Amino acid sequence: MYTLKPETAEDWWEVEALYDLCFAPGRTALSSYRLRDGVDPVKGLSLVARDENGILAGAIRFWPVLVGGTPALLLGPVAVHPTRQGEGLGGLLIQSSLERGRAEGWDRVMLVGDAPYYRRFGFEKLEGVIMPPPTNPDRVLGYALRDGAWDGVRGEVTRIDA
């Protein structure tokens, strides 16, 4: 049993340690981090999952970006502690945060990730959406929180300055 709560400032370093554990060294050198650097995650959508003892088991973050000047959410990273993987926690974090995003009035979500994994949540390859290099365009995926939210949205993904 896990409790999902919005990430707070007190969670920050514990979440960072989880990301360091789950991802390769140099993760912050990825192109998506240039869009995140110096920008706060979206409050209320960036979640932590804790077990009944209060131990961090997983986390997900969202960042505001622009796609060709149109607002979008950039999902990532999402991580589950290695001892908790295979329990469906990553899916719970993704689905819960997408529902929250819709409820809070966001229209679209994008990420850079593995299509076979994210397809199960409804993500599809985005055509004409250009992430900073080097990014494989086949890994740029989107999810519409509102019908037609990605229709006609094209262009470079840029940061929203803090």
Backbone hydrogen bonds in HBPLUS format (Angstrom, degrees):
<---DONOR---> <-ACCEPTOR-->    atom                        ^
c    i                          cat <-CA-CA->   ^        H-A-AA   ^      H-
h    n   atom  resd res      DA  || num        DHA   H-A  angle D-A-AA Bond
n    s   type  num  typ     dist DA aas  dist angle  dist       angle   num
A0003-THR N   A0050-ARG O   2.87 MM  47  5.35 160.4  1.90 153.2 159.4     1
A0050-ARG N   A0003-THR O   3.02 MM  47  5.35 160.9  2.06 144.5 148.6     2
A0005-LYS N   A0048-VAL O   3.02 MM  43  5.56 158.7  2.07 155.8 162.7     3
A0048-VAL N   A0005-LYS O   2.83 MM  43  5.56 159.9  1.87 163.9 170.2     4
A0007-GLU N   A0046-SER O   2.63 MM  39  5.60 173.7  1.63 152.3 150.8     5
A0011-ASP N   A0008-THR O   2.97 MM   3  5.30 145.9  2.09 107.2 117.2     6
A0012-TRP N   A0009-ALA O   3.29 MM   3  5.30 147.6  2.40 100.2 109.1     7
A0014-GLU N   A0011-ASP O   3.10 MM   3  5.48 118.6  2.49 110.8 126.3     8
A0015-VAL N   A0011-ASP O   2.92 MM   4  6.06 159.2  1.97 164.1 170.8     9
A0016-GLU N   A0012-TRP O   2.89 MM   4  6.18 158.3  1.94 151.4 158.3    10
A0017-ALA N   A0013-TRP O   2.95 MM   4  6.11 152.2  2.03 140.3 147.1    11
A0018-LEU N   A0014-GLU O   3.07 MM   4  6.37 148.1  2.17 140.1 148.5    12
A0018-LEU N   A0015-VAL O   3.07 MM   3  5.01 116.3  2.50  93.7 109.3    13
A0019-TYR N   A0015-VAL O   2.93 MM   4  6.30 158.7  1.98 154.8 160.2    14
A0020-ASP N   A0016-GLU O   2.90 MM   4  6.18 154.9  1.97 147.9 155.2    15
A0021-LEU N   A0017-ALA O   2.98 MM   4  6.20 148.3  2.08 141.8 150.2    16
A0022-CYS N   A0018-LEU O   2.94 MM   4  6.17 153.6  2.01 150.7 157.9    17
A0023-PHE N   A0019-TYR O   2.94 MM   4  5.84 144.4  2.07 151.0 157.0    18
A0029-ALA N   A0026-GLY O   2.86 MM   3  5.42 163.9  1.89 121.0 126.2    19
A0030-LEU N   A0027-ARG O   3.21 MM   3  5.76 168.2  2.22 115.5 119.0    20
A0033-TYR N   A0030-LEU O   2.99 MM   3  5.63 145.6  2.11 116.2 125.4    21
A0034-ARG N   A0031-SER O   3.05 MM   3  5.51 145.9  2.17 110.1 119.4    22
A0035-LEU N   A0032-SER O   3.12 MM   3  5.36 140.2  2.29 100.8 111.6    23
A0036-ARG N   A0033-TYR O   3.11 MM   3  4.83 137.8  2.29  91.1 103.2    24
A0037-ASP N   A0033-TYR O   2.88 MM   4  5.83 147.9  1.99 152.6 157.9    25
A0039-VAL N   A0036-ARG O   2.86 MM   3  5.30 161.3  1.90 143.3 141.5    26
A0042-VAL N   A0062-PHE O   2.76 MM  20  5.51 162.1  1.79 141.9 148.0    27
A0045-LEU N   A0042-VAL O   3.36 MM   3  5.84 153.5  2.43 120.4 128.0    28
A0046-SER N   A0042-VAL O   3.24 MM   4  6.11 147.2  2.35 171.1 175.1    29
A0047-LEU N   A0060-ILE O   2.86 MM  13  5.33 119.8  2.22 134.5 151.8    30
A0060-ILE N   A0047-LEU O   2.96 MM  13  5.33 154.0  2.02 151.8 154.3    31
A0049-ALA N   A0058-GLY O   2.85 MM   9  4.99 160.6  1.89 143.8 140.5    32
A0057-ALA N   A0049-ALA O   2.76 MM   8  5.55 176.8  1.76 163.3 162.9    33
A0058-GLY N   A0049-ALA O   3.34 MM   9  4.99 148.0  2.45 135.6 134.5    34
A0051-ASP N   A0055-ILE O   3.00 MM   4  5.45 156.0  2.06 142.9 146.8    35
A0054-GLY N   A0051-ASP O   2.89 MM   3  5.24 164.2  1.91 118.4 121.7    36
A0081-HIS N   A0057-ALA O   2.79 MM  24  5.29 166.9  1.81 145.4 149.9    37
A0059-ALA N   A0079-ALA O   2.92 MM  20  5.52 151.7  2.00 153.8 160.2    38
A0079-ALA N   A0059-ALA O   2.89 MM  20  5.52 160.9  1.92 159.6 165.0    39
A0061-ARG N   A0077-PRO O   3.14 MM  16  5.82 139.1  2.32 141.7 153.7    40
A0076-GLY N   A0061-ARG O   2.80 MM  15  5.26 164.0  1.82 163.4 158.0    41
A0063-TRP N   A0074-LEU O   2.92 MM  11  4.98 145.5  2.04 129.9 141.1    42
A0074-LEU N   A0063-TRP O   2.73 MM  11  4.98 160.8  1.77 151.4 157.9    43
A0065-VAL N   A0072-ALA O   2.97 MM   7  5.38 164.6  1.99 155.4 154.6    44
A0072-ALA N   A0065-VAL O   2.94 MM   7  5.38 148.0  2.05 148.6 145.8    45
A0066-LEU N   A0158-THR O   2.90 MM  92  5.20 160.8  1.94 153.3 156.3    46
A0158-THR N   A0066-LEU O   2.81 MM  92  5.20 158.7  1.86 149.2 156.6    47
A0067-VAL N   A0070-THR O   2.74 MM   3  5.00 160.5  1.78 139.8 144.7    48
A0070-THR N   A0067-VAL O   3.01 MM   3  5.00 166.2  2.03 107.8 111.7    49
A0068-GLY N   A0156-GLU O   2.90 MM  88  5.25 169.1  1.91 146.0 143.4    50
A0073-LEU N   A0108-ARG O   3.03 MM  35  6.31 155.2  2.10 138.9 146.8    51
A0110-MET N   A0073-LEU O   2.73 MM  37  6.10 153.4  1.80 162.6 171.5    52
A0075-LEU N   A0110-MET O   2.81 MM  35  6.07 166.3  1.83 173.2 174.4    53
A0084-ARG N   A0081-HIS O   2.76 MM   3  5.32 161.3  1.80 124.5 131.1    54
A0092-LEU N   A0088-GLY O   3.03 MM   4  6.27 153.5  2.10 146.4 154.3    55
A0093-LEU N   A0089-LEU O   2.91 MM   4  6.15 160.7  1.95 153.8 157.9    56
A0094-ILE N   A0090-GLY O   2.98 MM   4  6.23 162.6  2.01 150.7 155.4    57
A0095-GLN N   A0091-GLY O   2.86 MM   4  5.98 175.3  1.87 156.7 157.7    58
A0096-SER N   A0092-LEU O   2.93 MM   4  5.85 162.4  1.96 146.0 151.9    59
A0097-SER N   A0093-LEU O   3.04 MM   4  6.02 158.7  2.09 141.7 148.0    60
A0098-LEU N   A0094-ILE O   2.95 MM   4  6.13 154.6  2.02 152.3 159.6    61
A0099-GLU N   A0095-GLN O   3.05 MM   4  6.24 159.3  2.10 147.7 152.9    62
A0100-ARG N   A0096-SER O   3.01 MM   4  6.28 152.7  2.09 143.5 151.2    63
A0101-GLY N   A0097-SER O   2.86 MM   4  6.07 155.1  1.92 146.1 152.9    64
A0102-ARG N   A0098-LEU O   3.00 MM   4  6.26 159.2  2.04 150.3 154.9    65
A0103-ALA N   A0099-GLU O   2.99 MM   4  6.22 162.4  2.03 146.6 151.7    66
A0104-GLU N   A0100-ARG O   2.87 MM   4  6.07 137.4  2.05 145.0 156.8    67
A0106-TRP N   A0101-GLY O   3.01 MM   5  5.43 158.1  2.06 160.1 153.8    68
A0105-GLY N   A0102-ARG O   3.08 MM   3  5.29 162.8  2.11 109.2 113.3    69
A0145-LEU N   A0107-ASP O   2.74 MM  38  4.88 148.1  1.83 135.7 141.3    70
A0109-VAL N   A0143-TYR O   2.90 MM  34  5.13 157.6  1.95 154.3 160.0    71
A0143-TYR N   A0109-VAL O   2.78 MM  34  5.13 150.8  1.86 153.0 155.0    72
A0111-LEU N   A0141-LEU O   2.94 MM  30  5.40 144.8  2.07 147.9 151.8    73
A0141-LEU N   A0111-LEU O   2.90 MM  30  5.40 165.8  1.92 157.2 161.6    74
A0113-GLY N   A0139-ARG O   2.85 MM  26  5.09 151.7  1.93 142.5 144.4    75
A0117-TYR N   A0114-ASP O   3.10 MM   3  5.62 128.4  2.37 112.3 124.4    76
A0118-TYR N   A0114-ASP O   3.11 MM   4  6.37 171.7  2.12 162.5 163.7    77
A0119-ARG N   A0115-ALA O   2.83 MM   4  5.53 144.8  1.95 154.8 159.2    78
A0121-PHE N   A0118-TYR O   3.03 MM   3  5.50 154.8  2.10 112.4 120.0    79
A0123-PHE N   A0118-TYR O   3.31 MM   5  5.58 158.8  2.36 139.6 133.6    80
A0122-GLY N   A0119-ARG O   2.88 MM   3  5.01 160.2  1.92 109.8 116.4    81
A0124-GLU N   A0142-GLY O   2.87 MM  18  5.37 155.5  1.93 146.7 152.5    82
A0142-GLY N   A0124-GLU O   2.69 MM  18  5.37 156.5  1.74 151.8 158.1    83
A0126-LEU N   A0140-VAL O   2.90 MM  14  5.88 170.0  1.91 150.9 150.0    84
A0155-GLY N   A0128-GLY O   2.77 MM  27  6.00 174.4  1.77 157.7 155.8    85
A0130-ILE N   A0155-GLY O   2.92 MM  25  5.84 167.6  1.93 134.6 138.2    86
A0157-VAL N   A0130-ILE O   2.83 MM  27  5.86 155.5  1.89 156.1 150.2    87
A0139-ARG N   A0136-ASN O   2.92 MM   3  5.60 163.8  1.95 124.0 129.4    88
A0140-VAL N   A0137-PRO O   3.29 MM   3  5.34 167.7  2.30 105.2 108.7    89
A0149-ALA N   A0146-ARG O   3.01 MM   3  5.40 149.9  2.10 147.0 141.5    90
A0151-ASP N   A0148-GLY O   3.00 MM   3  5.16 153.5  2.07 108.4 117.0    91
A0153-VAL N   A0150-TRP O   3.09 MM   3  5.24 167.5  2.10 122.3 125.0    92
